[in-house]
Amino acid sequence: MKPILSIATLIFCLISNAQLIKSGQWRGTIHYDSANVPFTFEVGYPQGEVPEITIVNGMDRNVIRNAVIEGDSIFIPLDPFDVEIRARYSAMEMNGFYKKYYRDMSIPFSAVFGKPRMVKNSVRPSPMIEGRWAITFSPNSSDMSKGVGLFRTRGNVVTGTIMTQVSDYRFFEGILDGDSIKLSCFDGAHAFAFLGKKMEDGWVGEMVYDNSYSEPWIATYDAEAELADPFGMVKVEPGKEKPYYDLLGAGEGRDAIDPTKYEGKVLIIQLFGTWCPNSLDQTQYLVDWYKKNQERDIAILASSFEANYSQEYGLERLEKYRKINEIPYDMVLGGRLSKTGAATPFPFMQRIEAFPTLVIVDKQGFVRYVHSYFNGPATGEYFKAFDERFNEIIESLLAE
């Protein structure tokens, strides 16, 4: 007869197994078909039971405290996104998959202990990429778009972000290696690589977004480079347009929203997705802002547009997102991921430019402002500028 393990013995085995994963710095890698995207994470045991995982991108830290150990496998949920790393591990290695459930995608993942994010191979001196750069994506294509790179260097280490009119690419980190630049960002929902070489009049390279999804870019130094004002991209005529609330909550049904509860209040409508890191940045801003202002005549209504859509899936994702982010304001399911679909509640827009988008409604119920993309914390001064302008607009509408 086989002996029965006590609960205490089982717990001891789990703890011992978890501690096989060495504490300290690891290099993880997402293995796309055409490129590898490295990132840094740290492993620690502050609670003494399961590993705490901290994903590092420049100054950004994403701490994951709910990893699960089962035998020789580790499961790392990348909340609040519907994404997970599943891998087998030993003391100094991991091998498995980076799984995007909302897209039914599984991408190879590996990790090694004690390795840097990137290694400098060239002995040649590197050119500088400090400051502000005007970037053009797909410069010879009808899909051409503009961006602004904000970079900082320390020796051959480069950090910063790239702003675009579909929001910023969050926190990049990497190196200058001879005449090359190698940057990466892993925010849970996305793994990006920004790769390039120095030319006489600037930089040229490739931006890798996903499996079989990349585009060329060129960059020139421009201390005055700017993008369109996100508050000015959509013109709104005061006193003319009101939202169609039945369409705004159409994912739940035509009566999902009671517009009478917003009468006499300044209403901020957020069009977002639980799959979107920029939406998460904005959500965290709005949660903090609402807690400071909820006693005033203001309200927030967030409407989500989901990938891999079904009503059941969308409502499940929305509820989990609400709990993880401790969201105190109203949230509804708008529908399937679509920039045209997200604009249908607003007859003056054919499509929104980006997720997230803010629509600000005055106390009489009329749309007054549209904010078309988001410059998040990675953009520094631009994030502060948004905060100042947003508060100025709300104060002016409250005073009416």
Buried (B, 14 or more C-beta within 10 A) or exposed (E): EEEEEEEEEEEEEBBEBBBEBBEEBBBBBBBBEEBBBBBBBBBEBEEEEBBBBBBBBBEBEBEBEEBBBEEEBBBBBBBBBBBBBBBEBEEBBBEBBBBBBBBEEEBBBBBEBEBEBBEBEEEEEBBEBEBBBBBBBBEEEEEEBBBBBBBBBEEBBBBBBBBBBBBBBBBBBBBBBBBBBBBBBBBBBBBBBBBBEBBEEBBBBBBBBBBEEBBBBBBEBBEEBEBEEBBEBBEBEEEEBBBBBBBBBBBBEEEBBEBEEBEEBBBBBBBBBBBBBBBBBBBBBBBEBBEEBEEEEBBBBBBBBBBBBEBEBBBBBBEBBBEBBEBEBBBBBBBBBBBEBBBBBBBEBEEBBBBBBBBBBBBEBBBBBBBBBBBBBBBBEBBEEBEEBBEEBBEEBBEE
